[in-house]
Amino acid sequence: MTDLTAEMIQRGRGPSTQEVARRREVARDMRSAREKLTSTSGLERAFDYELIRVYAQYRSGAVIPLALLGLLVAGVASIWVQPIVAGAWGLCLLATVVLSKLLTRRFLAQDPATVSVRRWRRAFMTAEFLQSTAWAMMVLVGALGARTFVLFGLVIVAAKATMLAATLPAAACAALVPLCIAALSLLAVSQDMNTMLLVTMVVVAQLFFLGLGRRVYASTVEALQSHAEKDSIFGELEQAKANSDEARRRAEEANLAKSRFLATMSHELRTPLNAILGFSEVMKNEVFGAHVAASYKEYASDIHDSGLHLLNLINEILDLSRIEAGRYELNEEAVQLGHAVEECRHMMGLRARGKHQMIQEFIDDSLPRLWADERALRQIVLNLLSNAVKFTPPGGEITIKVGWTSSGGQYVSVKDSGPGIPEDEIGTVMSSFGRGSLAIKTAEQGSGLGLPIVKGLIDLHGGNFQLKSKPREGTEVIVIFPASRVMETLPALEVPGESPAPPAEKRARAA
C-alpha cells in the first residue's frame, strides 16, 4: 500500500523532484534579481553590507601598523625638514588614522539591520581621502631634495590603500587621487629625465594597484556568493530534514494506525468467517439432509471457497504487516529442507495434476538439517509452487531443485515453463499487491503478496532471494539459506559440568 501511495503521489498528486528543483531555482533567481534592483552597487543588499563590513575589519586591524609607519616616515623626514614640521605632519597623519579607527568601530558596533549602506560608504570615502591627503603631504619633503624617498613612500601608501579599501572600489579611488596629484606635483619642482621616469613609474604602479584591488574585490564578491549559496543549501537541508522528520513521524503514526486497524479487523473478520466456513461446510456436505434444490449445494461450496480465499488473504496481509514492522517471530528448530519441500510438493500435486502439469524433483537427500522456522519455510515453498502452478500453462513442466550452494548453504529452486515476466515488470511483481500484466490479462486469483512475503521471510533467515525470468522462457525463483543455518556448522551447546567434547562428537551431537 505504501508503494502504491508513493507512486500515486509521484504521478499525479505531487510535483516531481525535477520540478521542485526547478521551482526552487526560479525562486532563487527572482529573489536575487529583486535584491539587485534595490541595491546601490548592482549586487544583493546583503553583499553591500558584507563588503563594507570586510573593509571596516581590515581598516580596524591596520591602525597600529599605519601609526608606526607614519611615525617612522616622520622621523626620517626630519633629516630634510625641521623636526617640529615633521612632528606636526606626523600628528596630522595620526589624527586621520584615529578618525578612521573611530568610524570603523562605530560601524561594526551598529545593528546590521539599521545600517545605512549609502551613508557609511560616503563616510569611508571621505576618511580615505583625508588620510591619503595627509600622506600626500610628504611631497613637501621631496621638494627639498628627497624626491626618491617621497616617491617610494607614495608607492607603499598606494599599495596599502588599495589593498585595505579593495572591497570598496570608490574608497580606493578616493585614496589614490591625492597620491597621484602629489606624485605629479614633483614635476613642477624638477623636470629632469630621472624625476620624470620615477613619477611615471609611481603613477603606473598606483594604477596597477588599483587594478589589483579590483581583482581582490571580484574575489571577495565570489567568496560572499559562495558563502551565501552554502548558507542557502544548509537552510534547504535543514528544512528538508525538518520535513523528513515530520514525514517520518506521520509515517510512523500511519503505520501504527495501520497495525491497530489490521489487528482489530483481523479479529472482526475472522469471527464471522469461522461461522461462514463452518456452516457452509455443513451445508455443502449435507450433514442434516439433502437440499431441496441441487444448486444449493453448489452455492454452499462457492461460499465455503470464497470464505477460505478471504481468510487466506487476511492471513497474508497480517504476515506481511508483521514482517514489514519487524514483529514476525521465528520459531526456529532443526528442519529437514528436503522433507519439507517434498510435503509441499505433495500438497500442490493435486492442483498440478488438474492442469496436466508435470513436476520434476531433484532433491539431495543427504542434506543436513537447517536451523529455521518450519512454518515460514513451508510458506515459502508453498507460495513459490502456487505461483508456478498458477502461471504454467496446461501440460507445462515445473522443476524443483534442493541442494548445496557454493558457500556451504542450502537452496530451493522452483522453475516453471510459463510465459515469463518482462524485465520492466519484475519490480512490480516484487512490490506489495503488485501484479504483472499476465496475471491481469488471465484474471488469475491472487493478492500480489506471495513473492513479497517470500522475500521478507528469507530475509528474516539471513538468506538471499533471486528471481530470474524472461518472456517465453519461464521463471525461476531461488531462495538461499546461509551456511550459518546449516546444523553441521553450528557449535554444540556446552552443558555445565561436562568436559568439552571432541570436534567429531560435537558435529554428531549437532546433527
N, C-alpha and C positions, 0 to 999 in steps of 0.2 A: 504493500500500500504506500509505503514511503517513496519507493522508486516511481510509482505512477504519479503521485502528487508532485514530486520534483520535476518529472517530465512535463506535466501539465503546466506547471509554473514556467518552465523553460520555454515551452512552445507558445503559450497564449496569455498567461496571466501575469507575466512579469518580464522586464527587459532582460536582454542577454548581457553577458559580460562585456562584449564589444560595445554595445550600445551605452552601457553605463560609463565605460571609459571615455567614449566619445562625448557624452554629455558633460562629464567632469572636465575634459579638456576645453570644451567650448565655454563653460562657465569660468574657468581659469583665465582664458584669453579675454573674455568680456570684462572680467574684474580688473585685469592688468591694463586694458585699454582705458577703462574709466579712471583708473588711478593716474595714468599718464596724462589724460586730458586736464585733470585738476592739479597737476604738478607744475612746478616752476622750472624744472630742468629737463623735462621730457622723460623722466623716469617716474617710477612709482613714488608716491608720497613717503612711504616708509623708507625708501632708499635715500631721499633727500635728507631726512633726519640722520640716518646712519652715516652718510658721508660727512656731515658736519660734526657728528659725534667723534668719528675717527680723527678728523682734523683737530678737534679740541683735545683729544687724548694725546696726540702727537705733540701739539704745542705745549700742553701742560707738562709733559715729561721732558721737554727740551729746555726748560727755563734755566736750570743750573749750568748745563754746558754753554748756553748762549751767554749767560752772565760772565762766566770765566773767560770765554773767547773775547768778549768786549773789554774786560779788564786787561787781558794780555795785549790786545791791539792798542789800547790807550797807553799802556806802559811803553810799548815800542815806539809809538808815535811821539812820545815825549823827547825822543832823540832829535826830532826835527822842529818841534814846536815847544812853546813854554809849557812846563808841567801843569800850570793852572788851566791852560787852554785844553790840554789833553784830559785833565781830570773833569772839566766841565762837559766835554764831549762824552766821556765815559758815563757820567751821571745821567746825561740825557738819554743815552742808549739804555742804561739800566731802567730808567723810568718807562720806556716803551716796552721793555721785556716784562716788567711788573704789571703794566697795564694789560698786556696780552694774557698774563697768568690770571689776573682777576676776572677777565672776561671769560676765559675758558672754564674757570672754576664755577662761576655763576651759571654758565650754560649747562654744565654737567650736573649741577645741583637741582635744576628745574625738572618738573614733571614732563616727560616727552609728549604727553597729550596736550599740554598748554604751550608748547614751544612754537614761536612764530619763525618759521624757517627763513622767510624772506628778510625779516628784520635782523636776525642774527648773521645772515650771510653778509649784509651790508656792514654790520659792526665789525666782523672779522676782516673784511676787505679794507676798512679804514685802519684797523690796527696793523695790518700787514704793510699798508702804505706808509704809516708813520714810522714803523720800525725800520723799513728799508730806507726811508729818508734819513733817519739817524745814522744808519750805516753808510749812506752815500756821502755824509759829511766828511768821510776820510779823504775826499778829493782835495780838501784844503791842505792836507799834509803832502799830497802829490804835487801840488803847485809849488811847494818849496824844494822839490828835487827828489822826492821818494816816489816817483811815478810807478816804478816796478812793484814796490811794496803795496801801493794802493790798488793797482790793477789785480795783483794776486789776491788781495783781500776781497775785492769785489767778486772775483770768481768763486771764492769759498762761500761768501754770503749768498750769492745767486744759487749755488748748488744746495745750500741749506734751505733757503726759502722755497725753492721749487719742490724739494722732497717733502718738507713739512706741510706745505699747502697743496700737495698733489691732489687730494680729494676735493679741493675747492679750486677749480681752474681759474675762476675770476679773481680769487685772492692771490693766486700765484702770479697772474698777470699784473695785478696791482703792486706786488712786491718787486717785480722786475723793472717796472717803469723808472723809479728813481735811480736804480743801479745803472741802467743803460744811459740815462741822462748824465750821471756822474762820470761814467767812462768816456762818453763823447765830449764832455766839457774839458777833458785834458788836452784835446786837440787845440783848444783856444790858447793854451799856455805854450805848447810846443808842437810843431808840425814836421819834425824830422821823421825820417823813414822808420826808425826803431819804434818811436811812440805810435805812429800810425799803425804799424803791424801789430803792436801789443793791444791797442784799443780795438782793432778789428778782431783779433783773436778773442778778446774778452766778450765783445758783443756776440760773436758767433757761438761762443761757449754758453752764454746766457740763453740764446735761442735753442741751443741743443738741450740744455737742462729743462727748458720749457716743454720741448717735445718729449723728453724722457718723463717729465711729470704727467703728461697726457697718457703715456703708456701705463704709468702707475695708477692713474685714475681709472683707465679702462679695466685694468686687472682687478682693482678694488670693486668696481661695479660687478664684474663677473663673479667675484667671490661672494658678494652680497646676494646676487641672484641664485647662485648655487646653494647658499645657506638658506635662502627663502624657500627654494624648491625642496630642500631637505626637510625644513620645518613643515612644509605643506604635506610632504609624504608622510612624515611622522604623525601629523594630525590626522591624515586619512587612515593611517594604520591604526591609530588609537580609536578612531570612530568605527573602523571595520571590526576591531577587536571587541568594542562595546556591543556592536550589532551582533557579532558572532556569539558573544556571551549571552545576549538576550535571546537569540535564536536557539542556542543550546538549552537555555533554561525552559523556553517554551516547548522544545522538542522533548525534554525530559518530562515536563508536565503532561504533554500529549502521550508520551509512551506510558507513563504511569496510569493515565486515564484509560488508555487502550488496554493495559493489563487488567485493570479493575473491570473494565467492560467485558473483556473476554472471560475473566473468571466468573463474573456474575451471569453472563449469557450462557456460558457452557453449562452451568448448573440449571439455569432456567430452561435450556433447550433439551438437555439430557433427560430431565424428569419426565416431560411429556413424551419424549422419543421412546423411552423404555416402555411406556404404556402402549404407544403406537406399534412398536415392534412386537411386543408380547401378544396383544390382541389380534394383530394382523396375522401373526404366525398361527394362532389358534384358529382363526377363520380360514386361513389358507389350507391348513391340514384337516379341516372339517372335524374338529375334535368333538363337537356337540351335534354332529349330524351333517348330512349332505345339504348343500344350498338348494333353495327352490329354483334359482336361476344359475345356470352353469357359469355365466360371466362373472358372478360374484366372487368365485374362487380366483379368477384371473385378476379381478380388481384387488383382492386381498394380497395377492402375490406382488402386484405393482406397488401397493402401499408399503409392503414389507421391504422390497428392494429400494424404494425411494428413501425410506427411513434409514436403511443401512448406509446408503450413499451420503445422506445428510450427517449421520453420526461419524462416518469416516472423515468427512470434510471438517467437522468441528474438531476432531482429534488432530488432524493435520495442522489446522490453524493454531491450536494450542501448542503443539510440539514446536512449530516454527517460532511462535512467540517466545516460548521458553528458551529456545536456542539463541535467538537474537538478543534476549535480555540477559543471557549468561546464567540462567537459572535451571538449566537442564542438568540433572544429577545423573551421573553414570554409576550404575550398579555393576561394578567390574567383578569378573570371575574368569576362571580358566575355561575357554571356549574352543572347541574344535571347528576351525573355519570350514573345512571340507564338509563335515556333517551338517552344519547349519545351512550351507549353500544347497546341499542335496535335499534337505527338508523343504526349503523354499521352492526348489525346482519341482518337487513333488506336488506342492500346493498349487503351483501355477500350471501344472501339466494338463489339467482338465481344460482350462481355457485355451491352451495352445492346441490341444487335440481338436477342440471345437472349430478352430480355424485351419486345421490340417497343417499345422506348423511342426517342424522337427527341431528338437532341442538336442544339441550335442554337448557332451560334458568332457572336460579334460581336467580332472581333479587329482592333485598329488596327495595320495592318502598318507604319505609319510610325514606330512607337515606336523610340527609340534603345536601345542595349544597356544592360543593368544590370550593375553590378559585384557579383556574387553567386556563391554556391556552386551550381553547376548540379545536382549530385546532390540537395542539400537542396531546391532549387526544384522538381525533378521529383517528389520525395517529397511535397512539399506539395500539388501539383496532383493527383497520383495518389490521395492519401488523400481529398481532397475529392470527386473524381469517383467513387471507390469507394463512399463513403458515399451520394452522390446516386443512383448506380445501385442500390445495395442497398435503399434505403428508398423509392424511387419505384415505385409500382405498375406493373404491365404496361400498356403503352400510354401511359405518362406522358411528360412533357417535361422536359428538362434544358437549362438555358441557361447558356452560358459567355460572360463578357464580360472583355475585356482592354483597358485604356485608361489615360488620364491621370487623375490626381487634381487637385483644385483647387490643391493646394500644390506641384504640379510633380513629384510622384512617379508611380508606376505601380501599378495594382491588378489583381487577378484576382478575379472574382466567379463563384461556382457556385451556381445556384439550381435547385431541383427543385420538382416539383408533388406531393410526397409529403404524408403526413398532418400533418407538422409536429411540433414539440416543445412541450409545455406549458411555461409560463414557470417553474414551480417545478422543472422537471427540467433546465433549462439548466445550472445549477451542477453537477448530477450528471454530465451527458454531458461536461462540460469537465474533470472530475476523472479521475485515473488509474484505469483499469479500471472507469470508470463507464459504465453502460448504461441508456438510457431504458426506459420501460415498453413502448414499441413494439418495441424490439429483443428484449425478454424474451418478449413475447407471440408474436411471429412466429418466435422461435428463430433469428434471424439470426446467422450466424457472425461473430465479431469479438471482439477482446480489450478494446475500450474504450480503446485507446491512440492511435487515429488523430488525433482532434482535439487532445489534449494535445501530441502530437509536432508537429503543425502550428503550434500556438501557440508552442511552445518554439523551433522553427526560425525563425519570423518574428520573434520577439523577439531572437534572435541577430543578425538582419539589421537590427535597429533599427526594424522596422516595426510595424504595428498589425493586430490580429485582431478581426473583428466577426462576431457570429452573430445573425441575425435570423430568428425563427421564430414562427409562431402555428398553433395547431391548425386543420387543414383548409385552410390557406393555403400550405403548403410551407415550405421552409427555404432561407435564403440565407446563404452564408458568403463573407466578403470579406477578402482579405489585401492589405495595402497596403505597398508598398516605399517608403521615404522618398525625397525628392528628392535627398538627398546620395549615393544609389547610382546615379543616372542618369548615364551616361557623359558627357553634354554638360555637366554641372555640375562634373565632376571636373577639377582643374587638370592640365595636361600635365607630364610628368616633365622636369626640367631635366637635360640632358646636359652634363657638364663640358666646357668648351672651345667650346661653341656659344653664339651670341648668342641672347637670348630671342626667341621667335617672336611675331608679332602675335597678338592675341586670336582672329581668324578662323582663322588657321593652327593655333592651339592646339586649337580646337574640332574642326577637321577631323582633326587628328592623334589626338585622344582618341577620336573616332568610328571 
